[in-house]
Amino acid sequence: MPISSIIVRATWDGEAEVWVATTNDIDGLSIEAPTIEALEPKVIAALSDLIELNGIDSDLAEIPVHIMAEQLLRVPNPSH
């Protein structure tokens, strides 16, 4: 089935202090960067290579990439 978009999950690794990007849509993506802004061009470059290497089929001239960032933060509870 031709691919119509790619969903990339970016999660914060607090121990390594980097954002880690992975996807279930294309095999082989695992990219790290210290900021989301630094992660974006690395993801696009890697996906371009992986689309070709994995022989991904798409009728689109440009495949949309959704980067979904997730970071766990905590807010102090004023009642404690």
N, CA, C, O and CB atoms as a CASP TS submission, in Angstrom:
PFRMAT TS
TARGET T0000
AUTHOR 0000-0000-0000
METHOD Language model
MODEL 1
PARENT N/A
ATOM      1  N   MET     1       0.840  -1.178   0.000  1.00  0.00           N
ATOM      2  CA  MET     1       0.000   0.000   0.000  1.00  0.00           C
ATOM      3  C   MET     1       0.890   1.249   0.000  1.00  0.00           C
ATOM      4  O   MET     1       1.824   1.346   0.796  1.00  0.00           O
ATOM      5  CB  MET     1      -0.958  -0.006   1.222  1.00  0.00           C
ATOM      6  N   PRO     2       0.604   2.187  -0.879  1.00  0.00           N
ATOM      7  CA  PRO     2       1.412   3.420  -0.912  1.00  0.00           C
ATOM      8  C   PRO     2       1.277   4.207   0.388  1.00  0.00           C
ATOM      9  O   PRO     2       0.214   4.242   1.008  1.00  0.00           O
ATOM     10  CB  PRO     2       0.996   4.303  -2.100  1.00  0.00           C
ATOM     11  N   ILE     3       2.367   4.828   0.776  1.00  0.00           N
ATOM     12  CA  ILE     3       2.383   5.608   2.013  1.00  0.00           C
ATOM     13  C   ILE     3       1.833   7.011   1.736  1.00  0.00           C
ATOM     14  O   ILE     3       2.172   7.626   0.725  1.00  0.00           O
ATOM     15  CB  ILE     3       3.826   5.687   2.604  1.00  0.00           C
ATOM     16  N   SER     4       0.979   7.513   2.643  1.00  0.00           N
ATOM     17  CA  SER     4       0.387   8.840   2.451  1.00  0.00           C
ATOM     18  C   SER     4       0.916   9.865   3.442  1.00  0.00           C
ATOM     19  O   SER     4       0.807  11.068   3.203  1.00  0.00           O
ATOM     20  CB  SER     4      -1.116   8.757   2.570  1.00  0.00           C
ATOM     21  N   SER     5       1.487   9.405   4.551  1.00  0.00           N
ATOM     22  CA  SER     5       2.133  10.294   5.527  1.00  0.00           C
ATOM     23  C   SER     5       2.977   9.442   6.463  1.00  0.00           C
ATOM     24  O   SER     5       2.843   8.220   6.515  1.00  0.00           O
ATOM     25  CB  SER     5       1.073  11.131   6.334  1.00  0.00           C
ATOM     26  N   ILE     6       3.844  10.114   7.195  1.00  0.00           N
ATOM     27  CA  ILE     6       4.731   9.434   8.153  1.00  0.00           C
ATOM     28  C   ILE     6       4.545  10.105   9.505  1.00  0.00           C
ATOM     29  O   ILE     6       4.636  11.326   9.624  1.00  0.00           O
ATOM     30  CB  ILE     6       6.244   9.487   7.694  1.00  0.00           C
ATOM     31  N   ILE     7       4.284   9.294  10.521  1.00  0.00           N
ATOM     32  CA  ILE     7       4.168   9.815  11.883  1.00  0.00           C
ATOM     33  C   ILE     7       5.441   9.467  12.639  1.00  0.00           C
ATOM     34  O   ILE     7       5.798   8.298  12.781  1.00  0.00           O
ATOM     35  CB  ILE     7       2.907   9.238  12.611  1.00  0.00           C
ATOM     36  N   VAL     8       6.116  10.504  13.120  1.00  0.00           N
ATOM     37  CA  VAL     8       7.358  10.349  13.880  1.00  0.00           C
ATOM     38  C   VAL     8       7.059  10.731  15.325  1.00  0.00           C
ATOM     39  O   VAL     8       6.458  11.773  15.587  1.00  0.00           O
ATOM     40  CB  VAL     8       8.523  11.233  13.281  1.00  0.00           C
ATOM     41  N   ARG     9       7.472   9.903  16.239  1.00  0.00           N
ATOM     42  CA  ARG     9       7.320  10.193  17.673  1.00  0.00           C
ATOM     43  C   ARG     9       8.661  10.676  18.210  1.00  0.00           C
ATOM     44  O   ARG     9       9.681  10.000  18.078  1.00  0.00           O
ATOM     45  CB  ARG     9       6.822   8.929  18.466  1.00  0.00           C
ATOM     46  N   ALA    10       8.639  11.851  18.813  1.00  0.00           N
ATOM     47  CA  ALA    10       9.841  12.402  19.442  1.00  0.00           C
ATOM     48  C   ALA    10       9.614  12.411  20.944  1.00  0.00           C
ATOM     49  O   ALA    10       8.683  13.049  21.437  1.00  0.00           O
ATOM     50  CB  ALA    10      10.168  13.847  18.907  1.00  0.00           C
ATOM     51  N   THR    11      10.464  11.705  21.663  1.00  0.00           N
ATOM     52  CA  THR    11      10.336  11.657  23.118  1.00  0.00           C
ATOM     53  C   THR    11      11.617  12.177  23.758  1.00  0.00           C
ATOM     54  O   THR    11      12.714  11.994  23.229  1.00  0.00           O
ATOM     55  CB  THR    11      10.030  10.215  23.601  1.00  0.00           C
ATOM     56  N   TRP    12      11.458  12.821  24.896  1.00  0.00           N
ATOM     57  CA  TRP    12      12.587  13.386  25.621  1.00  0.00           C
ATOM     58  C   TRP    12      13.219  12.311  26.482  1.00  0.00           C
ATOM     59  O   TRP    12      12.532  11.670  27.277  1.00  0.00           O
ATOM     60  CB  TRP    12      12.149  14.588  26.484  1.00  0.00           C
ATOM     61  N   ASP    13      14.519  12.106  26.333  1.00  0.00           N
ATOM     62  CA  ASP    13      15.290  11.203  27.183  1.00  0.00           C
ATOM     63  C   ASP    13      16.032  12.081  28.184  1.00  0.00           C
ATOM     64  O   ASP    13      17.084  12.639  27.873  1.00  0.00           O
ATOM     65  CB  ASP    13      16.288  10.298  26.340  1.00  0.00           C
ATOM     66  N   GLY    14      15.483  12.196  29.371  1.00  0.00           N
ATOM     67  CA  GLY    14      16.043  13.074  30.387  1.00  0.00           C
ATOM     68  C   GLY    14      17.427  12.655  30.849  1.00  0.00           C
ATOM     69  O   GLY    14      18.246  13.501  31.208  1.00  0.00           O
ATOM     70  N   GLU    15      17.693  11.367  30.845  1.00  0.00           N
ATOM     71  CA  GLU    15      19.006  10.879  31.271  1.00  0.00           C
ATOM     72  C   GLU    15      20.086  11.284  30.270  1.00  0.00           C
ATOM     73  O   GLU    15      21.156  11.752  30.660  1.00  0.00           O
ATOM     74  CB  GLU    15      18.983   9.349  31.437  1.00  0.00           C
ATOM     75  N   ALA    16      19.803  11.103  28.985  1.00  0.00           N
ATOM     76  CA  ALA    16      20.778  11.459  27.944  1.00  0.00           C
ATOM     77  C   ALA    16      20.657  12.925  27.527  1.00  0.00           C
ATOM     78  O   ALA    16      21.529  13.458  26.842  1.00  0.00           O
ATOM     79  CB  ALA    16      20.593  10.559  26.720  1.00  0.00           C
ATOM     80  N   GLU    17      19.554  13.577  27.954  1.00  0.00           N
ATOM     81  CA  GLU    17      19.268  14.977  27.622  1.00  0.00           C
ATOM     82  C   GLU    17      19.217  15.215  26.112  1.00  0.00           C
ATOM     83  O   GLU    17      19.828  16.147  25.589  1.00  0.00           O
ATOM     84  CB  GLU    17      20.318  15.885  28.249  1.00  0.00           C
ATOM     85  N   VAL    18      18.463  14.337  25.424  1.00  0.00           N
ATOM     86  CA  VAL    18      18.254  14.462  23.984  1.00  0.00           C
ATOM     87  C   VAL    18      16.819  14.072  23.642  1.00  0.00           C
ATOM     88  O   VAL    18      16.166  13.328  24.375  1.00  0.00           O
ATOM     89  CB  VAL    18      19.263  13.582  23.197  1.00  0.00           C
ATOM     90  N   TRP    19      16.346  14.591  22.513  1.00  0.00           N
ATOM     91  CA  TRP    19      15.103  14.136  21.918  1.00  0.00           C
ATOM     92  C   TRP    19      15.435  12.938  21.030  1.00  0.00           C
ATOM     93  O   TRP    19      16.423  12.961  20.296  1.00  0.00           O
ATOM     94  CB  TRP    19      14.398  15.284  21.103  1.00  0.00           C
ATOM     95  N   VAL    20      14.619  11.905  21.097  1.00  0.00           N
ATOM     96  CA  VAL    20      14.818  10.701  20.297  1.00  0.00           C
ATOM     97  C   VAL    20      13.607  10.536  19.384  1.00  0.00           C
ATOM     98  O   VAL    20      12.470  10.495  19.854  1.00  0.00           O
ATOM     99  CB  VAL    20      15.021   9.436  21.204  1.00  0.00           C
ATOM    100  N   ALA    21      13.853  10.441  18.079  1.00  0.00           N
ATOM    101  CA  ALA    21      12.782  10.300  17.093  1.00  0.00           C
ATOM    102  C   ALA    21      12.767   8.883  16.531  1.00  0.00           C
ATOM    103  O   ALA    21      13.798   8.345  16.127  1.00  0.00           O
ATOM    104  CB  ALA    21      12.949  11.327  15.954  1.00  0.00           C
ATOM    105  N   THR    22      11.569   8.289  16.514  1.00  0.00           N
ATOM    106  CA  THR    22      11.369   6.964  15.931  1.00  0.00           C
ATOM    107  C   THR    22      10.037   6.964  15.176  1.00  0.00           C
ATOM    108  O   THR    22       9.205   7.852  15.363  1.00  0.00           O
ATOM    109  CB  THR    22      11.392   5.846  17.037  1.00  0.00           C
ATOM    110  N   THR    23       9.850   5.968  14.332  1.00  0.00           N
ATOM    111  CA  THR    23       8.580   5.799  13.632  1.00  0.00           C
ATOM    112  C   THR    23       8.307   4.326  13.387  1.00  0.00           C
ATOM    113  O   THR    23       9.226   3.522  13.238  1.00  0.00           O
ATOM    114  CB  THR    23       8.584   6.570  12.303  1.00  0.00           C
ATOM    115  N   ASN    24       7.038   3.993  13.349  1.00  0.00           N
ATOM    116  CA  ASN    24       6.628   2.636  12.983  1.00  0.00           C
ATOM    117  C   ASN    24       6.347   2.536  11.490  1.00  0.00           C
ATOM    118  O   ASN    24       6.131   1.442  10.971  1.00  0.00           O
ATOM    119  CB  ASN    24       5.386   2.216  13.781  1.00  0.00           C
ATOM    120  N   ASP    25       6.350   3.667  10.801  1.00  0.00           N
ATOM    121  CA  ASP    25       5.970   3.702   9.387  1.00  0.00           C
ATOM    122  C   ASP    25       7.082   3.293   8.431  1.00  0.00           C
ATOM    123  O   ASP    25       6.808   2.797   7.338  1.00  0.00           O
ATOM    124  CB  ASP    25       5.509   5.072   9.034  1.00  0.00           C
ATOM    125  N   ILE    26       8.332   3.495   8.832  1.00  0.00           N
ATOM    126  CA  ILE    26       9.480   3.143   7.997  1.00  0.00           C
ATOM    127  C   ILE    26      10.549   2.529   8.891  1.00  0.00           C
ATOM    128  O   ILE    26      10.873   3.084   9.941  1.00  0.00           O
ATOM    129  CB  ILE    26      10.037   4.394   7.230  1.00  0.00           C
ATOM    130  N   ASP    27      11.091   1.403   8.488  1.00  0.00           N
ATOM    131  CA  ASP    27      12.129   0.738   9.285  1.00  0.00           C
ATOM    132  C   ASP    27      13.412   1.551   9.312  1.00  0.00           C
ATOM    133  O   ASP    27      13.836   2.098   8.294  1.00  0.00           O
ATOM    134  CB  ASP    27      12.412  -0.658   8.735  1.00  0.00           C
ATOM    135  N   GLY    28      14.033   1.626  10.500  1.00  0.00           N
ATOM    136  CA  GLY    28      15.384   2.150  10.605  1.00  0.00           C
ATOM    137  C   GLY    28      15.547   3.541  11.168  1.00  0.00           C
ATOM    138  O   GLY    28      16.680   3.998  11.323  1.00  0.00           O
ATOM    139  N   LEU    29      14.461   4.240  11.483  1.00  0.00           N
ATOM    140  CA  LEU    29      14.623   5.609  11.988  1.00  0.00           C
ATOM    141  C   LEU    29      14.883   5.611  13.489  1.00  0.00           C
ATOM    142  O   LEU    29      14.066   5.118  14.267  1.00  0.00           O
ATOM    143  CB  LEU    29      13.378   6.449  11.671  1.00  0.00           C
ATOM    144  N   SER    30      15.996   6.155  13.883  1.00  0.00           N
ATOM    145  CA  SER    30      16.336   6.387  15.279  1.00  0.00           C
ATOM    146  C   SER    30      17.347   7.528  15.298  1.00  0.00           C
ATOM    147  O   SER    30      18.540   7.322  15.074  1.00  0.00           O
ATOM    148  CB  SER    30      16.907   5.083  15.974  1.00  0.00           C
ATOM    149  N   ILE    31      16.853   8.727  15.567  1.00  0.00           N
ATOM    150  CA  ILE    31      17.661   9.949  15.491  1.00  0.00           C
ATOM    151  C   ILE    31      17.609  10.656  16.834  1.00  0.00           C
ATOM    152  O   ILE    31      16.575  10.646  17.502  1.00  0.00           O
ATOM    153  CB  ILE    31      17.159  10.891  14.351  1.00  0.00           C
ATOM    154  N   GLU    32      18.718  11.272  17.237  1.00  0.00           N
ATOM    155  CA  GLU    32      18.781  12.028  18.488  1.00  0.00           C
ATOM    156  C   GLU    32      19.268  13.442  18.215  1.00  0.00           C
ATOM    157  O   GLU    32      20.057  13.677  17.300  1.00  0.00           O
ATOM    158  CB  GLU    32      19.705  11.329  19.508  1.00  0.00           C
ATOM    159  N   ALA    33      18.783  14.386  19.029  1.00  0.00           N
ATOM    160  CA  ALA    33      19.248  15.773  18.966  1.00  0.00           C
ATOM    161  C   ALA    33      18.903  16.457  20.286  1.00  0.00           C
ATOM    162  O   ALA    33      17.972  16.038  20.974  1.00  0.00           O
ATOM    163  CB  ALA    33      18.609  16.536  17.752  1.00  0.00           C
ATOM    164  N   PRO    34      19.645  17.508  20.646  1.00  0.00           N
ATOM    165  CA  PRO    34      19.407  18.171  21.923  1.00  0.00           C
ATOM    166  C   PRO    34      18.134  19.020  21.969  1.00  0.00           C
ATOM    167  O   PRO    34      17.637  19.317  23.055  1.00  0.00           O
ATOM    168  CB  PRO    34      20.572  19.030  22.249  1.00  0.00           C
ATOM    169  N   THR    35      17.600  19.414  20.808  1.00  0.00           N
ATOM    170  CA  THR    35      16.369  20.208  20.760  1.00  0.00           C
ATOM    171  C   THR    35      15.475  19.686  19.633  1.00  0.00           C
ATOM    172  O   THR    35      15.939  19.012  18.713  1.00  0.00           O
ATOM    173  CB  THR    35      16.689  21.724  20.555  1.00  0.00           C
ATOM    174  N   ILE    36      14.193  20.009  19.725  1.00  0.00           N
ATOM    175  CA  ILE    36      13.260  19.651  18.647  1.00  0.00           C
ATOM    176  C   ILE    36      13.679  20.343  17.360  1.00  0.00           C
ATOM    177  O   ILE    36      13.630  19.748  16.284  1.00  0.00           O
ATOM    178  CB  ILE    36      11.800  20.035  19.019  1.00  0.00           C
ATOM    179  N   GLU    37      14.092  21.602  17.472  1.00  0.00           N
ATOM    180  CA  GLU    37      14.500  22.358  16.292  1.00  0.00           C
ATOM    181  C   GLU    37      15.687  21.704  15.587  1.00  0.00           C
ATOM    182  O   GLU    37      15.758  21.710  14.358  1.00  0.00           O
ATOM    183  CB  GLU    37      14.850  23.790  16.680  1.00  0.00           C
ATOM    184  N   ALA    38      16.611  21.145  16.355  1.00  0.00           N
ATOM    185  CA  ALA    38      17.765  20.454  15.772  1.00  0.00           C
ATOM    186  C   ALA    38      17.381  19.066  15.257  1.00  0.00           C
ATOM    187  O   ALA    38      18.034  18.527  14.363  1.00  0.00           O
ATOM    188  CB  ALA    38      18.892  20.336  16.809  1.00  0.00           C
ATOM    189  N   LEU    39      16.332  18.500  15.818  1.00  0.00           N
ATOM    190  CA  LEU    39      15.889  17.162  15.426  1.00  0.00           C
ATOM    191  C   LEU    39      15.223  17.168  14.046  1.00  0.00           C
ATOM    192  O   LEU    39      15.422  16.242  13.259  1.00  0.00           O
ATOM    193  CB  LEU    39      14.922  16.601  16.471  1.00  0.00           C
ATOM    194  N   GLU    40      14.444  18.192  13.753  1.00  0.00           N
ATOM    195  CA  GLU    40      13.647  18.234  12.525  1.00  0.00           C
ATOM    196  C   GLU    40      14.458  18.014  11.243  1.00  0.00           C
ATOM    197  O   GLU    40      14.101  17.128  10.467  1.00  0.00           O
ATOM    198  CB  GLU    40      12.946  19.552  12.438  1.00  0.00           C
ATOM    199  N   PRO    41      15.530  18.772  10.981  1.00  0.00           N
ATOM    200  CA  PRO    41      16.265  18.534   9.732  1.00  0.00           C
ATOM    201  C   PRO    41      16.949  17.163   9.692  1.00  0.00           C
ATOM    202  O   PRO    41      17.105  16.578   8.619  1.00  0.00           O
ATOM    203  CB  PRO    41      17.306  19.620   9.537  1.00  0.00           C
ATOM    204  N   LYS    42      17.353  16.654  10.851  1.00  0.00           N
ATOM    205  CA  LYS    42      17.963  15.327  10.891  1.00  0.00           C
ATOM    206  C   LYS    42      16.942  14.248  10.540  1.00  0.00           C
ATOM    207  O   LYS    42      17.264  13.280   9.850  1.00  0.00           O
ATOM    208  CB  LYS    42      18.565  15.056  12.276  1.00  0.00           C
ATOM    209  N   VAL    43      15.709  14.421  11.020  1.00  0.00           N
ATOM    210  CA  VAL    43      14.633  13.472  10.709  1.00  0.00           C
ATOM    211  C   VAL    43      14.336  13.485   9.218  1.00  0.00           C
ATOM    212  O   VAL    43      14.231  12.426   8.598  1.00  0.00           O
ATOM    213  CB  VAL    43      13.356  13.807  11.512  1.00  0.00           C
ATOM    214  N   ILE    44      14.198  14.671   8.636  1.00  0.00           N
ATOM    215  CA  ILE    44      13.887  14.786   7.206  1.00  0.00           C
ATOM    216  C   ILE    44      14.992  14.153   6.357  1.00  0.00           C
ATOM    217  O   ILE    44      14.703  13.435   5.400  1.00  0.00           O
ATOM    218  CB  ILE    44      13.696  16.268   6.812  1.00  0.00           C
ATOM    219  N   ALA    45      16.241  14.414   6.698  1.00  0.00           N
ATOM    220  CA  ALA    45      17.363  13.830   5.939  1.00  0.00           C
ATOM    221  C   ALA    45      17.363  12.310   6.052  1.00  0.00           C
ATOM    222  O   ALA    45      17.542  11.608   5.057  1.00  0.00           O
ATOM    223  CB  ALA    45      18.711  14.396   6.440  1.00  0.00           C
ATOM    224  N   ALA    46      17.164  11.808   7.256  1.00  0.00           N
ATOM    225  CA  ALA    46      17.168  10.359   7.457  1.00  0.00           C
ATOM    226  C   ALA    46      15.988   9.702   6.746  1.00  0.00           C
ATOM    227  O   ALA    46      16.138   8.646   6.131  1.00  0.00           O
ATOM    228  CB  ALA    46      17.132  10.027   8.953  1.00  0.00           C
ATOM    229  N   LEU    47      14.817  10.328   6.832  1.00  0.00           N
ATOM    230  CA  LEU    47      13.647   9.762   6.160  1.00  0.00           C
ATOM    231  C   LEU    47      13.828   9.725   4.648  1.00  0.00           C
ATOM    232  O   LEU    47      13.420   8.763   3.998  1.00  0.00           O
ATOM    233  CB  LEU    47      12.401  10.562   6.511  1.00  0.00           C
ATOM    234  N   SER    48      14.432  10.759   4.087  1.00  0.00           N
ATOM    235  CA  SER    48      14.692  10.774   2.639  1.00  0.00           C
ATOM    236  C   SER    48      15.513   9.553   2.234  1.00  0.00           C
ATOM    237  O   SER    48      15.202   8.882   1.250  1.00  0.00           O
ATOM    238  CB  SER    48      15.429  12.075   2.228  1.00  0.00           C
ATOM    239  N   ASP    49      16.558   9.273   2.999  1.00  0.00           N
ATOM    240  CA  ASP    49      17.393   8.097   2.721  1.00  0.00           C
ATOM    241  C   ASP    49      16.621   6.796   2.941  1.00  0.00           C
ATOM    242  O   ASP    49      16.703   5.876   2.127  1.00  0.00           O
ATOM    243  CB  ASP    49      18.646   8.115   3.605  1.00  0.00           C
ATOM    244  N   LEU    50      15.869   6.721   4.047  1.00  0.00           N
ATOM    245  CA  LEU    50      15.161   5.483   4.385  1.00  0.00           C
ATOM    246  C   LEU    50      14.024   5.179   3.410  1.00  0.00           C
ATOM    247  O   LEU    50      13.739   4.012   3.142  1.00  0.00           O
ATOM    248  CB  LEU    50      14.611   5.571   5.798  1.00  0.00           C
ATOM    249  N   ILE    51      13.375   6.213   2.880  1.00  0.00           N
ATOM    250  CA  ILE    51      12.322   6.004   1.884  1.00  0.00           C
ATOM    251  C   ILE    51      12.915   5.307   0.662  1.00  0.00           C
ATOM    252  O   ILE    51      12.334   4.362   0.129  1.00  0.00           O
ATOM    253  CB  ILE    51      11.659   7.356   1.479  1.00  0.00           C
ATOM    254  N   GLU    52      14.075   5.785   0.229  1.00  0.00           N
ATOM    255  CA  GLU    52      14.737   5.180  -0.927  1.00  0.00           C
ATOM    256  C   GLU    52      15.249   3.770  -0.606  1.00  0.00           C
ATOM    257  O   GLU    52      15.033   2.833  -1.376  1.00  0.00           O
ATOM    258  CB  GLU    52      15.899   6.067  -1.392  1.00  0.00           C
ATOM    259  N   LEU    53      15.929   3.631   0.538  1.00  0.00           N
ATOM    260  CA  LEU    53      16.502   2.332   0.906  1.00  0.00           C
ATOM    261  C   LEU    53      15.447   1.247   1.110  1.00  0.00           C
ATOM    262  O   LEU    53      15.667   0.085   0.769  1.00  0.00           O
ATOM    263  CB  LEU    53      17.318   2.476   2.166  1.00  0.00           C
ATOM    264  N   ASN    54      14.293   1.639   1.672  1.00  0.00           N
ATOM    265  CA  ASN    54      13.237   0.674   1.950  1.00  0.00           C
ATOM    266  C   ASN    54      12.277   0.499   0.776  1.00  0.00           C
ATOM    267  O   ASN    54      11.337  -0.292   0.857  1.00  0.00           O
ATOM    268  CB  ASN    54      12.469   1.099   3.176  1.00  0.00           C
ATOM    269  N   GLY    55      12.506   1.229  -0.312  1.00  0.00           N
ATOM    270  CA  GLY    55      11.645   1.097  -1.481  1.00  0.00           C
ATOM    271  C   GLY    55      10.203   1.481  -1.210  1.00  0.00           C
ATOM    272  O   GLY    55       9.278   0.835  -1.702  1.00  0.00           O
ATOM    273  N   ILE    56      10.011   2.539  -0.421  1.00  0.00           N
ATOM    274  CA  ILE    56       8.670   2.994  -0.054  1.00  0.00           C
ATOM    275  C   ILE    56       7.952   3.532  -1.291  1.00  0.00           C
ATOM    276  O   ILE    56       8.527   4.287  -2.076  1.00  0.00           O
ATOM    277  CB  ILE    56       8.738   4.081   1.053  1.00  0.00           C
ATOM    278  N   ASP    57       6.704   3.140  -1.451  1.00  0.00           N
ATOM    279  CA  ASP    57       5.894   3.552  -2.593  1.00  0.00           C
ATOM    280  C   ASP    57       4.955   4.683  -2.178  1.00  0.00           C
ATOM    281  O   ASP    57       4.275   4.590  -1.156  1.00  0.00           O
ATOM    282  CB  ASP    57       5.089   2.353  -3.157  1.00  0.00           C
ATOM    283  N   SER    58       4.920   5.742  -2.970  1.00  0.00           N
ATOM    284  CA  SER    58       3.978   6.836  -2.756  1.00  0.00           C
ATOM    285  C   SER    58       3.768   7.569  -4.063  1.00  0.00           C
ATOM    286  O   SER    58       4.704   7.754  -4.842  1.00  0.00           O
ATOM    287  CB  SER    58       4.480   7.804  -1.658  1.00  0.00           C
ATOM    288  N   ASP    59       2.526   7.990  -4.300  1.00  0.00           N
ATOM    289  CA  ASP    59       2.197   8.772  -5.485  1.00  0.00           C
ATOM    290  C   ASP    59       2.420  10.258  -5.247  1.00  0.00           C
ATOM    291  O   ASP    59       2.299  11.057  -6.176  1.00  0.00           O
ATOM    292  CB  ASP    59       0.754   8.522  -5.900  1.00  0.00           C
ATOM    293  N   LEU    60       2.744  10.640  -4.020  1.00  0.00           N
ATOM    294  CA  LEU    60       2.891  12.044  -3.653  1.00  0.00           C
ATOM    295  C   LEU    60       4.275  12.583  -4.015  1.00  0.00           C
ATOM    296  O   LEU    60       5.273  11.871  -3.905  1.00  0.00           O
ATOM    297  CB  LEU    60       2.638  12.224  -2.162  1.00  0.00           C
ATOM    298  N   ALA    61       4.328  13.838  -4.446  1.00  0.00           N
ATOM    299  CA  ALA    61       5.612  14.490  -4.718  1.00  0.00           C
ATOM    300  C   ALA    61       6.347  14.770  -3.414  1.00  0.00           C
ATOM    301  O   ALA    61       7.575  14.707  -3.361  1.00  0.00           O
ATOM    302  CB  ALA    61       5.403  15.802  -5.508  1.00  0.00           C
ATOM    303  N   GLU    62       5.594  15.079  -2.363  1.00  0.00           N
ATOM    304  CA  GLU    62       6.155  15.295  -1.027  1.00  0.00           C
ATOM    305  C   GLU    62       5.286  14.540  -0.026  1.00  0.00           C
ATOM    306  O   GLU    62       4.062  14.676  -0.030  1.00  0.00           O
ATOM    307  CB  GLU    62       6.230  16.830  -0.671  1.00  0.00           C
ATOM    308  N   ILE    63       5.916  13.752   0.822  1.00  0.00           N
ATOM    309  CA  ILE    63       5.186  12.959   1.812  1.00  0.00           C
ATOM    310  C   ILE    63       5.126  13.756   3.111  1.00  0.00           C
ATOM    311  O   ILE    63       6.170  14.140   3.638  1.00  0.00           O
ATOM    312  CB  ILE    63       5.863  11.558   2.040  1.00  0.00           C
ATOM    313  N   PRO    64       3.923  14.016   3.641  1.00  0.00           N
ATOM    314  CA  PRO    64       3.814  14.747   4.903  1.00  0.00           C
ATOM    315  C   PRO    64       4.436  13.964   6.062  1.00  0.00           C
ATOM    316  O   PRO    64       4.264  12.751   6.173  1.00  0.00           O
ATOM    317  CB  PRO    64       2.347  15.056   5.209  1.00  0.00           C
ATOM    318  N   VAL    65       5.160  14.683   6.917  1.00  0.00           N
ATOM    319  CA  VAL    65       5.777  14.089   8.110  1.00  0.00           C
ATOM    320  C   VAL    65       5.218  14.817   9.323  1.00  0.00           C
ATOM    321  O   VAL    65       5.350  16.034   9.449  1.00  0.00           O
ATOM    322  CB  VAL    65       7.356  14.183   8.064  1.00  0.00           C
ATOM    323  N   HIS    66       4.596  14.059  10.206  1.00  0.00           N
ATOM    324  CA  HIS    66       4.040  14.605  11.445  1.00  0.00           C
ATOM    325  C   HIS    66       4.995  14.242  12.582  1.00  0.00           C
ATOM    326  O   HIS    66       5.166  13.063  12.890  1.00  0.00           O
ATOM    327  CB  HIS    66       2.585  14.053  11.722  1.00  0.00           C
ATOM    328  N   ILE    67       5.614  15.234  13.202  1.00  0.00           N
ATOM    329  CA  ILE    67       6.480  14.968  14.351  1.00  0.00           C
ATOM    330  C   ILE    67       5.666  15.255  15.604  1.00  0.00           C
ATOM    331  O   ILE    67       5.284  16.395  15.868  1.00  0.00           O
ATOM    332  CB  ILE    67       7.798  15.839  14.307  1.00  0.00           C
ATOM    333  N   MET    68       5.410  14.211  16.365  1.00  0.00           N
ATOM    334  CA  MET    68       4.618  14.295  17.579  1.00  0.00           C
ATOM    335  C   MET    68       5.583  14.266  18.763  1.00  0.00           C
ATOM    336  O   MET    68       6.177  13.230  19.061  1.00  0.00           O
ATOM    337  CB  MET    68       3.568  13.131  17.662  1.00  0.00           C
ATOM    338  N   ALA    69       5.736  15.410  19.437  1.00  0.00           N
ATOM    339  CA  ALA    69       6.681  15.517  20.544  1.00  0.00           C
ATOM    340  C   ALA    69       5.976  15.250  21.873  1.00  0.00           C
ATOM    341  O   ALA    69       4.860  15.708  22.117  1.00  0.00           O
ATOM    342  CB  ALA    69       7.345  16.909  20.559  1.00  0.00           C
ATOM    343  N   GLU    70       6.661  14.502  22.709  1.00  0.00           N
ATOM    344  CA  GLU    70       6.121  14.180  24.027  1.00  0.00           C
ATOM    345  C   GLU    70       7.204  14.361  25.076  1.00  0.00           C
ATOM    346  O   GLU    70       8.294  13.797  24.981  1.00  0.00           O
ATOM    347  CB  GLU    70       5.565  12.737  24.062  1.00  0.00           C
ATOM    348  N   GLN    71       6.873  15.161  26.077  1.00  0.00           N
ATOM    349  CA  GLN    71       7.808  15.393  27.173  1.00  0.00           C
ATOM    350  C   GLN    71       7.002  15.437  28.462  1.00  0.00           C
ATOM    351  O   GLN    71       6.005  16.153  28.551  1.00  0.00           O
ATOM    352  CB  GLN    71       8.628  16.719  26.965  1.00  0.00           C
ATOM    353  N   LEU    72       7.423  14.687  29.440  1.00  0.00           N
ATOM    354  CA  LEU    72       6.750  14.680  30.730  1.00  0.00           C
ATOM    355  C   LEU    72       7.323  15.801  31.594  1.00  0.00           C
ATOM    356  O   LEU    72       8.526  15.856  31.851  1.00  0.00           O
ATOM    357  CB  LEU    72       6.905  13.301  31.432  1.00  0.00           C
ATOM    358  N   LEU    73       6.442  16.685  32.032  1.00  0.00           N
ATOM    359  CA  LEU    73       6.816  17.761  32.949  1.00  0.00           C
ATOM    360  C   LEU    73       5.995  17.599  34.217  1.00  0.00           C
ATOM    361  O   LEU    73       4.990  16.888  34.231  1.00  0.00           O
ATOM    362  CB  LEU    73       6.591  19.175  32.306  1.00  0.00           C
ATOM    363  N   ARG    74       6.420  18.246  35.255  1.00  0.00           N
ATOM    364  CA  ARG    74       5.678  18.192  36.526  1.00  0.00           C
ATOM    365  C   ARG    74       5.504  19.609  37.058  1.00  0.00           C
ATOM    366  O   ARG    74       6.396  20.450  36.948  1.00  0.00           O
ATOM    367  CB  ARG    74       6.416  17.293  37.578  1.00  0.00           C
ATOM    368  N   VAL    75       4.343  19.846  37.632  1.00  0.00           N
ATOM    369  CA  VAL    75       4.055  21.133  38.246  1.00  0.00           C
ATOM    370  C   VAL    75       3.907  20.897  39.750  1.00  0.00           C
ATOM    371  O   VAL    75       3.262  19.933  40.159  1.00  0.00           O
ATOM    372  CB  VAL    75       2.760  21.791  37.632  1.00  0.00           C
ATOM    373  N   PRO    76       4.486  21.752  40.563  1.00  0.00           N
ATOM    374  CA  PRO    76       4.362  21.571  42.001  1.00  0.00           C
ATOM    375  C   PRO    76       2.893  21.683  42.437  1.00  0.00           C
ATOM    376  O   PRO    76       2.145  22.519  41.932  1.00  0.00           O
ATOM    377  CB  PRO    76       5.225  22.607  42.744  1.00  0.00           C
ATOM    378  N   ASN    77       2.510  20.844  43.361  1.00  0.00           N
ATOM    379  CA  ASN    77       1.174  20.888  43.924  1.00  0.00           C
ATOM    380  C   ASN    77       1.192  21.868  45.092  1.00  0.00           C
ATOM    381  O   ASN    77       1.851  21.597  46.095  1.00  0.00           O
ATOM    382  CB  ASN    77       0.696  19.469  44.375  1.00  0.00           C
ATOM    383  N   PRO    78       0.494  22.993  44.996  1.00  0.00           N
ATOM    384  CA  PRO    78       0.551  23.988  46.072  1.00  0.00           C
ATOM    385  C   PRO    78      -0.041  23.513  47.388  1.00  0.00           C
ATOM    386  O   PRO    78       0.205  24.131  48.424  1.00  0.00           O
ATOM    387  CB  PRO    78      -0.158  25.226  45.645  1.00  0.00           C
ATOM    388  N   SER    79      -0.816  22.427  47.378  1.00  0.00           N
ATOM    389  CA  SER    79      -1.427  21.941  48.626  1.00  0.00           C
ATOM    390  C   SER    79      -0.489  21.012  49.398  1.00  0.00           C
ATOM    391  O   SER    79      -0.855  20.514  50.464  1.00  0.00           O
ATOM    392  CB  SER    79      -2.739  21.211  48.321  1.00  0.00           C
ATOM    393  N   HIS    80       0.717  20.772  48.871  1.00  0.00           N
ATOM    394  CA  HIS    80       1.671  19.884  49.585  1.00  0.00           C
ATOM    395  C   HIS    80       2.853  20.652  50.094  1.00  0.00           C
ATOM    396  O   HIS    80       3.746  20.072  50.712  1.00  0.00           O
ATOM    397  CB  HIS    80       2.157  18.756  48.677  1.00  0.00           C
TER
END
